[in-house]
Amino acid sequence: MATLTPAQVALHTNEAQLAKQRYILSRTPVRDASDWHGALRLSRQLIADALRASTFLTDIPAALRASGTHMLVFRHIMAPPTSQDQFALMCPTWRKSTERPPDAGRTRRPMPVLQAQNAAAVFLARRSQSLTPWLDAGRRPFPRELRRLLWSVAPSIANQQFVTLQRGKAAVAQEGAVISMLQRKGWIRRPGSLLDTRAELPLRHFMHKTRYATAAATPQEVDIAMGLRNTVVLAMECKVSNDQTNSVKRVNDILKKATAWKTHWGSFVKTAALLQGVIAPKDVIRLHEAEVEVFWSHDLTAFEAWIDSQT
């Protein structure tokens, strides 16, 4: 475990403050309002899709067998609306991985039959009766009831989607800046694939959104993998955080991957973190103590200089 000097702690505390100020300045009223309305539109579409797939909530298992994503909507129609972790406690057979984020860009994952039936049973036992009166009456819903459910549930889902949307846009720009810098310096981009042998990524080559093998059964995805000298690979994680609570989650994800890679590959994989947004200084220190190289999006020239020193 690496120990930071007081000067290093002060330096990274200052960098975290600079990142926070840049985040605050980026949150303009016009941009926030635009993102919020986009999140509302997405939420309404998700609700409409879930109602259609479940025949207005009368066949929840069928909807979940078609796409586990619909569970996002069903959780928010419960009384009270329920988080993924809380729902997993209520329904032990349910898996969060079946509820793909709407912006995942991947094929929706259907839910296994038994899991769908169990999840449906929990939902029906805990649904908001005031928002779903047609189920108790055994009839089709009136248009006004559907409108009430839509306008009641959409803001709750949109609140989560708003945060995800903003973080996702920032992450795309963050990764894009690194890729542009590498290409400008003459690095060669290779298609993403499973990295499972040493020297598979040559010097000054890189991959975007690839997977790196670990001793565990499931490889860990890395945002950008870069070939350094002496067959060393840099596994860079690009992380954007909206607040200090979120920064704990982001940093924990980096540390989990760093530990897995170090256990499997030793010194032949270095882990780096490119940070942006609101990052707690204590979390930056945790990264350094785990020997993760830390860089900041607002000072990409420092990362560029470091890369030059490693190639």
MIVEX-993798 format. One record per residue (C-alpha): x, y, z; residue in three letters. Coordinates in nm, 3 decimals. Layout:
east=X	north=Y	up=Z	marlum=ala .
...
//
This chain:
east=0.000	north=0.000	up=0.000	marlum=met .
east=0.141	north=0.337	up=-0.106	marlum=ala .
east=0.145	north=0.620	up=0.148	marlum=thr .
east=0.097	north=0.979	up=0.034	marlum=leu .
east=0.299	north=1.268	up=0.170	marlum=thr .
east=0.115	north=1.573	up=0.308	marlum=pro .
east=0.216	north=1.761	up=-0.007	marlum=ala .
east=0.061	north=1.493	up=-0.230	marlum=gln .
east=-0.259	north=1.494	up=-0.025	marlum=val .
east=-0.278	north=1.874	up=-0.060	marlum=ala .
east=-0.217	north=1.849	up=-0.435	marlum=leu .
east=-0.498	north=1.603	up=-0.497	marlum=his .
east=-0.734	north=1.786	up=-0.264	marlum=thr .
east=-0.677	north=2.093	up=-0.479	marlum=asn .
east=-0.732	north=1.895	up=-0.799	marlum=glu .
east=-1.059	north=1.757	up=-0.661	marlum=ala .
east=-1.171	north=2.111	up=-0.580	marlum=gln .
east=-1.088	north=2.226	up=-0.934	marlum=leu .
east=-1.287	north=1.935	up=-1.079	marlum=ala .
east=-1.582	north=2.021	up=-0.855	marlum=lys .
east=-1.580	north=2.386	up=-0.962	marlum=gln .
east=-1.575	north=2.286	up=-1.329	marlum=arg .
east=-1.869	north=2.055	up=-1.268	marlum=tyr .
east=-2.068	north=2.332	up=-1.098	marlum=ile .
east=-1.998	north=2.572	up=-1.386	marlum=leu .
east=-2.114	north=2.310	up=-1.637	marlum=ser .
east=-2.455	north=2.282	up=-1.469	marlum=arg .
east=-2.626	north=2.572	up=-1.647	marlum=thr .
east=-3.006	north=2.619	up=-1.613	marlum=pro .
east=-3.059	north=2.580	up=-1.989	marlum=val .
east=-2.856	north=2.260	up=-2.013	marlum=arg .
east=-3.014	north=2.109	up=-1.702	marlum=asp .
east=-3.365	north=2.190	up=-1.827	marlum=ala .
east=-3.290	north=2.031	up=-2.164	marlum=ser .
east=-3.153	north=1.714	up=-2.001	marlum=asp .
east=-3.450	north=1.698	up=-1.763	marlum=trp .
east=-3.706	north=1.717	up=-2.044	marlum=his .
east=-3.510	north=1.449	up=-2.230	marlum=gly .
east=-3.519	north=1.226	up=-1.923	marlum=ala .
east=-3.895	north=1.280	up=-1.888	marlum=leu .
east=-3.955	north=1.184	up=-2.250	marlum=arg .
east=-3.749	north=0.870	up=-2.207	marlum=leu .
east=-3.932	north=0.779	up=-1.884	marlum=ser .
east=-4.274	north=0.819	up=-2.044	marlum=arg .
east=-4.167	north=0.596	up=-2.330	marlum=gln .
east=-4.039	north=0.331	up=-2.088	marlum=leu .
east=-4.370	north=0.338	up=-1.901	marlum=ile .
east=-4.572	north=0.313	up=-2.222	marlum=ala .
east=-4.357	north=0.020	up=-2.339	marlum=asp .
east=-4.401	north=-0.163	up=-2.007	marlum=ala .
east=-4.778	north=-0.109	up=-2.005	marlum=leu .
east=-4.803	north=-0.235	up=-2.363	marlum=arg .
east=-4.580	north=-0.539	up=-2.303	marlum=ala .
east=-4.773	north=-0.638	up=-1.988	marlum=ser .
east=-5.118	north=-0.570	up=-2.140	marlum=thr .
east=-5.174	north=-0.289	up=-1.889	marlum=phe .
east=-5.012	north=-0.481	up=-1.601	marlum=leu .
east=-5.236	north=-0.788	up=-1.637	marlum=thr .
east=-4.949	north=-1.012	up=-1.755	marlum=asp .
east=-4.629	north=-0.907	up=-1.580	marlum=ile .
east=-4.443	north=-1.237	up=-1.644	marlum=pro .
east=-4.492	north=-1.202	up=-2.022	marlum=ala .
east=-4.346	north=-0.852	up=-2.016	marlum=ala .
east=-4.044	north=-0.961	up=-1.812	marlum=leu .
east=-3.982	north=-1.264	up=-2.030	marlum=arg .
east=-3.968	north=-1.025	up=-2.325	marlum=ala .
east=-3.736	north=-0.780	up=-2.150	marlum=ser .
east=-3.613	north=-0.751	up=-1.793	marlum=gly .
east=-3.583	north=-0.375	up=-1.851	marlum=thr .
east=-3.955	north=-0.341	up=-1.777	marlum=his .
east=-3.877	north=-0.413	up=-1.412	marlum=met .
east=-3.746	north=-0.056	up=-1.388	marlum=leu .
east=-4.101	north=0.068	up=-1.446	marlum=val .
east=-4.271	north=-0.194	up=-1.232	marlum=phe .
east=-4.047	north=-0.111	up=-0.934	marlum=arg .
east=-4.162	north=0.251	up=-0.955	marlum=his .
east=-4.531	north=0.152	up=-0.955	marlum=ile .
east=-4.489	north=-0.021	up=-0.621	marlum=met .
east=-4.594	north=0.143	up=-0.295	marlum=ala .
east=-4.345	north=0.278	up=-0.212	marlum=pro .
east=-4.125	north=0.286	up=-0.524	marlum=pro .
east=-3.848	north=0.036	up=-0.465	marlum=thr .
east=-3.476	north=0.041	up=-0.546	marlum=ser .
east=-3.301	north=-0.249	up=-0.715	marlum=gln .
east=-3.128	north=-0.353	up=-0.393	marlum=asp .
east=-3.451	north=-0.344	up=-0.194	marlum=gln .
east=-3.637	north=-0.540	up=-0.460	marlum=phe .
east=-3.360	north=-0.803	up=-0.460	marlum=ala .
east=-3.422	north=-0.849	up=-0.086	marlum=leu .
east=-3.793	north=-0.897	up=-0.148	marlum=met .
east=-3.734	north=-1.129	up=-0.445	marlum=cys .
east=-3.411	north=-1.329	up=-0.392	marlum=pro .
east=-3.434	north=-1.504	up=-0.730	marlum=thr .
east=-3.434	north=-1.172	up=-0.919	marlum=trp .
east=-3.105	north=-1.047	up=-1.066	marlum=arg .
east=-3.025	north=-0.681	up=-1.124	marlum=lys .
east=-2.834	north=-0.775	up=-1.437	marlum=ser .
east=-3.163	north=-0.851	up=-1.615	marlum=thr .
east=-3.267	north=-0.486	up=-1.583	marlum=glu .
east=-3.053	north=-0.328	up=-1.853	marlum=arg .
east=-3.023	north=0.050	up=-1.833	marlum=pro .
east=-3.221	north=0.217	up=-2.114	marlum=pro .
east=-2.899	north=0.362	up=-2.258	marlum=asp .
east=-2.694	north=0.043	up=-2.238	marlum=ala .
east=-2.687	north=0.009	up=-2.616	marlum=gly .
east=-2.722	north=-0.367	up=-2.590	marlum=arg .
east=-2.991	north=-0.622	up=-2.661	marlum=thr .
east=-3.243	north=-0.630	up=-2.379	marlum=arg .
east=-3.200	north=-0.933	up=-2.158	marlum=arg .
east=-3.514	north=-1.148	up=-2.121	marlum=pro .
east=-3.586	north=-1.277	up=-1.774	marlum=met .
east=-3.602	north=-1.655	up=-1.711	marlum=pro .
east=-3.954	north=-1.790	up=-1.662	marlum=val .
east=-3.932	north=-1.872	up=-1.289	marlum=leu .
east=-3.756	north=-1.545	up=-1.210	marlum=gln .
east=-4.022	north=-1.353	up=-1.405	marlum=ala .
east=-4.303	north=-1.527	up=-1.218	marlum=gln .
east=-4.144	north=-1.458	up=-0.880	marlum=asn .
east=-4.080	north=-1.093	up=-0.963	marlum=ala .
east=-4.437	north=-1.055	up=-1.085	marlum=ala .
east=-4.572	north=-1.201	up=-0.761	marlum=ala .
east=-4.373	north=-0.951	up=-0.553	marlum=val .
east=-4.485	north=-0.663	up=-0.774	marlum=phe .
east=-4.854	north=-0.758	up=-0.755	marlum=leu .
east=-4.839	north=-0.792	up=-0.378	marlum=ala .
east=-4.678	north=-0.448	up=-0.340	marlum=arg .
east=-4.819	north=-0.248	up=-0.632	marlum=arg .
east=-4.978	north=0.090	up=-0.569	marlum=ser .
east=-5.349	north=0.017	up=-0.568	marlum=gln .
east=-5.436	north=0.383	up=-0.609	marlum=ser .
east=-5.237	north=0.395	up=-0.935	marlum=leu .
east=-5.370	north=0.064	up=-1.069	marlum=thr .
east=-5.743	north=0.051	up=-0.976	marlum=pro .
east=-5.842	north=-0.138	up=-1.292	marlum=trp .
east=-5.658	north=-0.449	up=-1.168	marlum=leu .
east=-5.881	north=-0.466	up=-0.859	marlum=asp .
east=-6.192	north=-0.398	up=-1.067	marlum=ala .
east=-6.100	north=-0.664	up=-1.326	marlum=gly .
east=-6.143	north=-0.435	up=-1.626	marlum=arg .
east=-5.940	north=-0.239	up=-1.880	marlum=arg .
east=-5.796	north=0.090	up=-1.753	marlum=pro .
east=-5.968	north=0.418	up=-1.830	marlum=phe .
east=-5.758	north=0.672	up=-2.024	marlum=pro .
east=-5.760	north=0.906	up=-1.724	marlum=arg .
east=-5.615	north=0.627	up=-1.505	marlum=glu .
east=-5.334	north=0.567	up=-1.749	marlum=leu .
east=-5.261	north=0.939	up=-1.766	marlum=arg .
east=-5.251	north=0.959	up=-1.386	marlum=arg .
east=-5.009	north=0.666	up=-1.364	marlum=leu .
east=-4.793	north=0.811	up=-1.640	marlum=leu .
east=-4.765	north=1.157	up=-1.485	marlum=trp .
east=-4.719	north=1.018	up=-1.134	marlum=ser .
east=-4.446	north=0.767	up=-1.213	marlum=val .
east=-4.252	north=0.943	up=-1.491	marlum=ala .
east=-4.084	north=1.206	up=-1.267	marlum=pro .
east=-3.960	north=0.937	up=-1.028	marlum=ser .
east=-3.794	north=0.741	up=-1.309	marlum=ile .
east=-3.678	north=1.059	up=-1.481	marlum=ala .
east=-3.493	north=1.171	up=-1.171	marlum=asn .
east=-3.263	north=0.870	up=-1.202	marlum=gln .
east=-3.240	north=0.897	up=-1.580	marlum=gln .
east=-3.144	north=1.265	up=-1.556	marlum=phe .
east=-2.837	north=1.183	up=-1.347	marlum=val .
east=-2.745	north=0.890	up=-1.570	marlum=thr .
east=-2.792	north=1.098	up=-1.886	marlum=leu .
east=-2.566	north=1.378	up=-1.764	marlum=gln .
east=-2.298	north=1.138	up=-1.644	marlum=arg .
east=-2.318	north=0.940	up=-1.968	marlum=gly .
east=-2.272	north=1.247	up=-2.187	marlum=lys .
east=-1.973	north=1.355	up=-1.980	marlum=ala .
east=-1.823	north=1.006	up=-1.995	marlum=ala .
east=-1.850	north=0.992	up=-2.375	marlum=val .
east=-1.670	north=1.327	up=-2.401	marlum=ala .
east=-1.412	north=1.217	up=-2.144	marlum=gln .
east=-1.324	north=0.893	up=-2.327	marlum=glu .
east=-1.335	north=1.074	up=-2.660	marlum=gly .
east=-1.074	north=1.325	up=-2.541	marlum=ala .
east=-0.835	north=1.043	up=-2.448	marlum=val .
east=-0.888	north=0.862	up=-2.779	marlum=ile .
east=-0.834	north=1.183	up=-2.976	marlum=ser .
east=-0.512	north=1.251	up=-2.785	marlum=met .
east=-0.378	north=0.900	up=-2.851	marlum=leu .
east=-0.461	north=0.915	up=-3.221	marlum=gln .
east=-0.301	north=1.257	up=-3.251	marlum=arg .
east=0.016	north=1.105	up=-3.106	marlum=lys .
east=0.012	north=0.828	up=-3.365	marlum=gly .
east=-0.122	north=0.545	up=-3.150	marlum=trp .
east=-0.300	north=0.268	up=-3.340	marlum=ile .
east=-0.654	north=0.172	up=-3.247	marlum=arg .
east=-0.740	north=-0.197	up=-3.247	marlum=arg .
east=-1.090	north=-0.352	up=-3.228	marlum=pro .
east=-1.198	north=-0.440	up=-2.877	marlum=gly .
east=-1.151	north=-0.805	up=-2.785	marlum=ser .
east=-1.080	north=-1.022	up=-2.484	marlum=leu .
east=-0.726	north=-0.960	up=-2.360	marlum=leu .
east=-0.615	north=-1.286	up=-2.200	marlum=asp .
east=-0.245	north=-1.324	up=-2.283	marlum=thr .
east=0.063	north=-1.115	up=-2.216	marlum=arg .
east=0.191	north=-0.888	up=-2.495	marlum=ala .
east=-0.143	north=-0.916	up=-2.676	marlum=glu .
east=-0.162	north=-0.536	up=-2.694	marlum=leu .
east=0.159	north=-0.404	up=-2.855	marlum=pro .
east=0.337	north=-0.084	up=-2.762	marlum=leu .
east=0.146	north=0.233	up=-2.866	marlum=arg .
east=-0.169	north=0.040	up=-2.955	marlum=his .
east=-0.499	north=0.083	up=-2.772	marlum=phe .
east=-0.849	north=-0.060	up=-2.745	marlum=met .
east=-1.170	north=0.115	up=-2.643	marlum=his .
east=-1.429	north=-0.072	up=-2.433	marlum=lys .
east=-1.257	north=-0.407	up=-2.422	marlum=thr .
east=-1.241	north=-0.687	up=-2.167	marlum=arg .
east=-0.944	north=-0.791	up=-1.959	marlum=tyr .
east=-0.918	north=-1.144	up=-1.824	marlum=ala .
east=-0.895	north=-1.209	up=-1.449	marlum=thr .
east=-0.869	north=-1.519	up=-1.235	marlum=ala .
east=-1.246	north=-1.495	up=-1.187	marlum=ala .
east=-1.486	north=-1.646	up=-1.439	marlum=ala .
east=-1.601	north=-1.306	up=-1.570	marlum=thr .
east=-1.348	north=-1.074	up=-1.738	marlum=pro .
east=-1.354	north=-0.710	up=-1.626	marlum=gln .
east=-1.438	north=-0.446	up=-1.885	marlum=glu .
east=-1.190	north=-0.162	up=-1.921	marlum=val .
east=-1.273	north=0.174	up=-2.078	marlum=asp .
east=-0.940	north=0.216	up=-2.261	marlum=ile .
east=-0.652	north=-0.035	up=-2.267	marlum=ala .
east=-0.312	north=0.096	up=-2.382	marlum=met .
east=0.007	north=-0.089	up=-2.467	marlum=gly .
east=0.311	north=0.043	up=-2.277	marlum=leu .
east=0.675	north=-0.066	up=-2.299	marlum=arg .
east=0.796	north=-0.400	up=-2.158	marlum=asn .
east=0.461	north=-0.564	up=-2.250	marlum=thr .
east=0.285	north=-0.369	up=-1.976	marlum=val .
east=-0.077	north=-0.269	up=-2.041	marlum=val .
east=-0.245	north=0.034	up=-1.887	marlum=leu .
east=-0.608	north=-0.031	up=-1.799	marlum=ala .
east=-0.765	north=0.314	up=-1.778	marlum=met .
east=-1.103	north=0.367	up=-1.616	marlum=glu .
east=-1.277	north=0.696	up=-1.703	marlum=cys .
east=-1.507	north=0.799	up=-1.419	marlum=lys .
east=-1.751	north=1.089	up=-1.390	marlum=val .
east=-1.918	north=1.155	up=-1.054	marlum=ser .
east=-2.211	north=1.388	up=-0.978	marlum=asn .
east=-2.156	north=1.407	up=-0.603	marlum=asp .
east=-1.931	north=1.278	up=-0.325	marlum=gln .
east=-2.162	north=0.987	up=-0.246	marlum=thr .
east=-2.149	north=0.878	up=-0.610	marlum=asn .
east=-1.770	north=0.911	up=-0.609	marlum=ser .
east=-1.750	north=0.630	up=-0.351	marlum=val .
east=-1.930	north=0.397	up=-0.591	marlum=lys .
east=-1.714	north=0.500	up=-0.887	marlum=arg .
east=-1.389	north=0.459	up=-0.696	marlum=val .
east=-1.499	north=0.125	up=-0.549	marlum=asn .
east=-1.556	north=0.001	up=-0.904	marlum=asp .
east=-1.202	north=0.103	up=-1.002	marlum=ile .
east=-1.051	north=-0.060	up=-0.694	marlum=leu .
east=-1.241	north=-0.383	up=-0.755	marlum=lys .
east=-1.105	north=-0.406	up=-1.108	marlum=lys .
east=-0.754	north=-0.301	up=-1.007	marlum=ala .
east=-0.742	north=-0.575	up=-0.744	marlum=thr .
east=-0.866	north=-0.839	up=-0.990	marlum=ala .
east=-0.615	north=-0.739	up=-1.257	marlum=trp .
east=-0.323	north=-0.719	up=-1.014	marlum=lys .
east=-0.407	north=-1.060	up=-0.869	marlum=thr .
east=-0.413	north=-1.219	up=-1.214	marlum=his .
east=-0.144	north=-1.024	up=-1.400	marlum=trp .
east=0.083	north=-0.880	up=-1.131	marlum=gly .
east=0.291	north=-0.585	up=-1.251	marlum=ser .
east=0.207	north=-0.643	up=-1.618	marlum=phe .
east=-0.119	north=-0.449	up=-1.582	marlum=val .
east=-0.127	north=-0.099	up=-1.441	marlum=lys .
east=-0.459	north=0.056	up=-1.350	marlum=thr .
east=-0.525	north=0.425	up=-1.405	marlum=ala .
east=-0.823	north=0.646	up=-1.324	marlum=ala .
east=-0.923	north=0.955	up=-1.522	marlum=leu .
east=-1.152	north=1.149	up=-1.291	marlum=leu .
east=-1.409	north=1.420	up=-1.357	marlum=gln .
east=-1.685	north=1.592	up=-1.161	marlum=gly .
east=-1.736	north=1.582	up=-0.786	marlum=val .
east=-1.477	north=1.348	up=-0.638	marlum=ile .
east=-1.418	north=1.325	up=-0.263	marlum=ala .
east=-1.048	north=1.383	up=-0.179	marlum=pro .
east=-1.056	north=1.079	up=0.050	marlum=lys .
east=-1.151	north=0.865	up=-0.249	marlum=asp .
east=-0.856	north=1.000	up=-0.447	marlum=val .
east=-0.632	north=0.899	up=-0.159	marlum=ile .
east=-0.783	north=0.549	up=-0.162	marlum=arg .
east=-0.687	north=0.514	up=-0.527	marlum=leu .
east=-0.329	north=0.622	up=-0.460	marlum=his .
east=-0.297	north=0.386	up=-0.166	marlum=glu .
east=-0.401	north=0.103	up=-0.399	marlum=ala .
east=-0.127	north=0.213	up=-0.645	marlum=glu .
east=-0.374	north=0.331	up=-0.908	marlum=val .
east=-0.238	north=0.609	up=-1.129	marlum=glu .
east=-0.471	north=0.912	up=-1.094	marlum=val .
east=-0.529	north=1.175	up=-1.362	marlum=phe .
east=-0.788	north=1.449	up=-1.414	marlum=trp .
east=-0.991	north=1.537	up=-1.722	marlum=ser .
east=-0.923	north=1.906	up=-1.667	marlum=his .
east=-0.547	north=1.841	up=-1.690	marlum=asp .
east=-0.513	north=1.590	up=-1.972	marlum=leu .
east=-0.166	north=1.724	up=-2.053	marlum=thr .
east=-0.040	north=1.562	up=-1.731	marlum=ala .
east=-0.165	north=1.225	up=-1.854	marlum=phe .
east=-0.009	north=1.288	up=-2.196	marlum=glu .
east=0.329	north=1.357	up=-2.033	marlum=ala .
east=0.299	north=1.041	up=-1.823	marlum=trp .
east=0.215	north=0.831	up=-2.129	marlum=ile .
east=0.520	north=0.967	up=-2.309	marlum=asp .
east=0.736	north=0.862	up=-2.015	marlum=ser .
east=0.600	north=0.507	up=-2.032	marlum=gln .
east=0.650	north=0.451	up=-2.405	marlum=thr .
//
